[in-house]
Amino acid sequence: ITMTWTSRDLSAVLRTIIDNMDFAVNDCVATDHAVPDSYEYARKRYSDYITFAAGKRRIKYGFGWQAVHDSAPDTYNLLIAEFQGCMNTLKPFRVWSGASDKTVFTSPQINHAFRFVHDTDHVILGADLTHDGEVKVIVPFVMEVFHAAGFVAAVLCACDLLGQLWYGTNNHGAFVENQEAFVKQLYSYLMHHHGAQHG
């Protein structure tokens, strides 16, 4: 499959997601849209890239990650402390193991790898856990996925991260219970209503 989209195209889709998030997400919550064939392809590409990205960061930092149930850092200051501690000791960076069975990724383990990538990016970019801090981490990561894994993987990544951020912001910090279904429907919405296709 040849990707024919550019960074300009992806930026337009990101803008579309942000500009239409209220309508798109509400529509997706209420309607079971058919999912285009590109979804499973995008999911595989996105998941494979997360595995690669986590491995790349593990080599760069000198430590990996460990999924834990109840002792993972959950504030920005704790993320910083965890990162600094891992740099000093080379012990694995702790990530939360929960809520990993209904995600956009192809396995819970890849979701854990994503949390390692995302949490350490917060530290490296000096981005706190506010809405603006999340956007500071998410947007360059979507572009990273685009350049490495292609357009549809990046659109799925944007639906996953920006979609859940929007949901939490507009629902008093609540999490999407079935992330996989939510993201799949939002991805389908964008593909059907805004003509994002791969060829």
Kinemage of the C-alpha trace (Angstrom):
@kinemage 1
@onewidth
@group {chain A} dominant
@subgroup {mainchain}
@vectorlist {calphas} color= white
{ca ile a 1} P 0.000 0.000 0.000
{ca thr a 2} L 1.440 3.358 -1.036
{ca met a 3} L 0.771 6.339 1.189
{ca thr a 4} L -0.009 9.408 -0.908
{ca trp a 5} L -0.675 11.931 1.861
{ca thr a 6} L 1.629 14.697 3.050
{ca ser a 7} L 2.228 16.493 6.319
{ca arg a 8} L -0.121 19.211 5.061
{ca asp a 9} L -2.880 16.603 4.641
{ca leu a 10} L -2.324 15.292 8.145
{ca ser a 11} L -2.376 18.797 9.592
{ca ala a 12} L -5.705 19.353 7.867
{ca val a 13} L -7.107 16.165 9.389
{ca leu a 14} L -5.866 17.175 12.837
{ca arg a 15} L -7.570 20.529 12.359
{ca thr a 16} L -10.713 18.719 11.239
{ca ile a 17} L -10.646 16.527 14.341
{ca ile a 18} L -10.234 19.517 16.624
{ca asp a 19} L -12.790 21.703 14.813
{ca asn a 20} L -15.412 18.968 14.574
{ca met a 21} L -14.731 17.067 17.781
{ca asp a 22} L -17.981 17.983 19.489
{ca phe a 23} L -20.172 16.897 16.577
{ca ala a 24} L -18.065 13.899 15.594
{ca val a 25} L -17.699 12.396 19.046
{ca asn a 26} L -21.333 12.902 19.995
{ca asp a 27} L -22.345 11.301 16.708
{ca cys a 28} L -19.996 8.366 17.322
{ca val a 29} L -21.291 7.775 20.813
{ca ala a 30} L -24.857 7.628 19.511
{ca thr a 31} L -24.342 5.707 16.258
{ca asp a 32} L -22.683 2.455 15.341
{ca his a 33} L -20.938 3.401 12.106
{ca ala a 34} L -19.555 0.766 9.783
{ca val a 35} L -15.770 0.696 9.951
{ca pro a 36} L -13.831 1.021 6.689
{ca asp a 37} L -11.369 -1.695 5.718
{ca ser a 38} L -8.453 0.595 6.518
{ca tyr a 39} L -9.147 0.382 10.268
{ca glu a 40} L -7.456 -2.975 10.888
{ca tyr a 41} L -4.556 -1.977 8.683
{ca ala a 42} L -4.195 1.304 10.596
{ca arg a 43} L -4.449 -0.499 13.929
{ca lys a 44} L -1.664 -2.903 12.990
{ca arg a 45} L 0.556 -0.103 11.684
{ca tyr a 46} L -0.066 2.026 14.786
{ca ser a 47} L 0.566 -0.883 17.175
{ca asp a 48} L 3.729 -1.932 15.356
{ca tyr a 49} L 5.035 1.602 15.511
{ca ile a 50} L 4.401 1.841 19.250
{ca thr a 51} L 6.533 -1.261 19.749
{ca phe a 52} L 9.293 0.354 17.701
{ca ala a 53} L 8.974 3.762 19.385
{ca ala a 54} L 9.122 2.262 22.873
{ca gly a 55} L 12.195 0.242 21.925
{ca lys a 56} L 13.854 3.333 20.471
{ca arg a 57} L 13.228 5.288 23.659
{ca arg a 58} L 14.445 2.378 25.798
{ca ile a 59} L 17.765 2.462 23.961
{ca lys a 60} L 17.967 6.252 24.177
{ca tyr a 61} L 17.216 6.462 27.901
{ca gly a 62} L 18.955 3.279 29.009
{ca phe a 63} L 15.897 1.841 30.779
{ca gly a 64} L 12.665 0.148 29.800
{ca trp a 65} L 9.257 -0.093 31.440
{ca gln a 66} L 7.271 -2.298 33.780
{ca ala a 67} L 3.487 -2.511 33.999
{ca val a 68} L 2.283 -2.307 37.605
{ca his a 69} L -1.159 -2.266 39.156
{ca asp a 70} L -0.976 0.343 41.894
{ca ser a 71} L 2.370 2.148 42.108
{ca ala a 72} L 2.747 3.891 38.743
{ca pro a 73} L 3.323 7.670 38.832
{ca asp a 74} L 0.094 9.561 38.191
{ca thr a 75} L 1.045 13.244 38.487
{ca tyr a 76} L 3.500 15.333 36.499
{ca asn a 77} L 5.889 15.709 39.452
{ca leu a 78} L 5.820 11.957 40.036
{ca leu a 79} L 6.547 11.337 36.345
{ca ile a 80} L 9.600 13.580 36.611
{ca ala a 81} L 10.764 11.831 39.784
{ca glu a 82} L 10.223 8.409 38.212
{ca phe a 83} L 12.182 9.382 35.106
{ca gln a 84} L 15.067 10.814 37.119
{ca gly a 85} L 15.116 7.748 39.356
{ca cys a 86} L 15.230 5.433 36.353
{ca met a 87} L 18.035 7.464 34.790
{ca asn a 88} L 20.044 7.066 37.998
{ca thr a 89} L 19.339 3.378 38.637
{ca leu a 90} L 18.356 2.048 35.173
{ca lys a 91} L 15.359 0.391 36.818
{ca pro a 92} L 12.260 0.059 34.598
{ca phe a 93} L 9.886 3.007 34.369
{ca arg a 94} L 6.582 2.027 35.994
{ca val a 95} L 3.397 2.390 33.957
{ca trp a 96} L -0.165 1.594 34.967
{ca ser a 97} L -1.300 -1.858 33.855
{ca gly a 98} L -5.038 -1.220 34.164
{ca ala a 99} L -7.643 -0.479 31.481
{ca ser a 100} L -5.525 -2.098 28.786
{ca asp a 101} L -7.895 -4.734 27.437
{ca lys a 102} L -10.180 -2.506 25.323
{ca thr a 103} L -7.815 -0.142 23.566
{ca val a 104} L -6.964 0.614 19.963
{ca phe a 105} L -3.792 -1.473 20.256
{ca thr a 106} L -3.517 -5.127 19.308
{ca ser a 107} L -2.511 -6.275 22.803
{ca pro a 108} L -2.433 -4.999 26.418
{ca gln a 109} L 1.363 -5.145 26.314
{ca ile a 110} L 1.467 -2.632 23.468
{ca asn a 111} L -0.763 -0.324 25.494
{ca his a 112} L 1.783 -0.545 28.310
{ca ala a 113} L 4.537 0.302 25.817
{ca phe a 114} L 2.503 3.286 24.658
{ca arg a 115} L 2.193 4.537 28.231
{ca phe a 116} L 5.975 4.377 28.550
{ca val a 117} L 6.341 6.434 25.371
{ca his a 118} L 3.659 8.936 26.346
{ca asp a 119} L 4.706 9.390 29.978
{ca thr a 120} L 8.388 9.846 29.177
{ca asp a 121} L 7.507 12.270 26.368
{ca his a 122} L 5.732 14.404 28.978
{ca val a 123} L 8.986 14.613 30.918
{ca ile a 124} L 11.252 15.210 27.925
{ca leu a 125} L 8.984 17.933 26.508
{ca gly a 126} L 8.393 19.591 29.878
{ca ala a 127} L 4.657 19.143 29.381
{ca asp a 128} L 2.439 18.843 32.440
{ca leu a 129} L -0.800 16.836 32.570
{ca thr a 130} L -3.115 19.757 31.819
{ca his a 131} L -5.068 19.960 28.570
{ca asp a 132} L -2.379 22.172 27.014
{ca gly a 133} L 0.346 19.846 28.236
{ca glu a 134} L -1.375 16.867 26.649
{ca val a 135} L -1.694 18.698 23.332
{ca lys a 136} L 2.007 19.603 23.525
{ca val a 137} L 2.795 15.878 23.696
{ca ile a 138} L 0.110 14.537 21.373
{ca val a 139} L 0.512 16.699 18.272
{ca pro a 140} L 4.233 16.050 17.658
{ca phe a 141} L 3.683 12.365 18.407
{ca val a 142} L 0.943 12.151 15.778
{ca met a 143} L 3.416 13.665 13.311
{ca glu a 144} L 6.040 11.144 14.435
{ca val a 145} L 3.612 8.305 13.729
{ca phe a 146} L 2.769 9.834 10.360
{ca his a 147} L 6.370 10.043 9.192
{ca ala a 148} L 7.185 6.525 10.392
{ca ala a 149} L 3.967 4.554 9.887
{ca gly a 150} L 1.876 6.476 7.368
{ca phe a 151} L -1.279 8.499 7.110
{ca val a 152} L -3.998 6.122 8.322
{ca ala a 153} L -1.931 5.089 11.355
{ca ala a 154} L -1.480 8.763 12.218
{ca val a 155} L -5.202 9.476 11.801
{ca leu a 156} L -5.968 6.559 14.130
{ca cys a 157} L -3.392 7.882 16.609
{ca ala a 158} L -5.027 11.329 16.468
{ca cys a 159} L -8.480 9.831 16.979
{ca asp a 160} L -7.174 7.846 19.942
{ca leu a 161} L -5.293 10.598 21.737
{ca leu a 162} L -7.160 13.762 20.763
{ca gly a 163} L -10.507 11.975 20.942
{ca gln a 164} L -9.923 10.744 24.477
{ca leu a 165} L -8.505 14.114 25.509
{ca trp a 166} L -11.640 15.838 24.208
{ca tyr a 167} L -13.875 13.331 25.989
{ca gly a 168} L -12.101 13.791 29.309
{ca thr a 169} L -12.058 17.583 29.008
{ca asn a 170} L -15.776 17.689 28.321
{ca asn a 171} L -16.814 15.030 30.850
{ca his a 172} L -15.144 16.238 34.053
{ca gly a 173} L -11.987 14.186 33.516
{ca ala a 174} L -13.832 10.909 32.905
{ca phe a 175} L -12.161 8.152 30.913
{ca val a 176} L -13.695 6.415 27.922
{ca glu a 177} L -14.682 2.967 29.216
{ca asn a 178} L -14.419 1.120 25.892
{ca gln a 179} L -11.575 2.951 24.195
{ca glu a 180} L -11.418 0.565 21.244
{ca ala a 181} L -15.072 1.057 20.270
{ca phe a 182} L -14.884 4.824 20.820
{ca val a 183} L -11.763 5.291 18.697
{ca lys a 184} L -12.979 2.904 15.998
{ca gln a 185} L -16.186 4.874 15.605
{ca leu a 186} L -14.407 8.233 15.554
{ca tyr a 187} L -11.949 6.925 12.963
{ca ser a 188} L -14.832 5.646 10.851
{ca tyr a 189} L -16.599 8.989 11.140
{ca leu a 190} L -13.572 10.873 9.814
{ca met a 191} L -12.975 8.401 7.001
{ca his a 192} L -16.588 8.494 5.856
{ca his a 193} L -17.349 12.181 6.333
{ca his a 194} L -14.044 13.763 5.370
{ca gly a 195} L -12.783 11.465 2.643
{ca ala a 196} L -9.583 10.329 4.351
{ca gln a 197} L -8.559 7.241 2.414
{ca his a 198} L -5.358 5.398 1.680
{ca gly a 199} L -4.403 4.010 -1.657
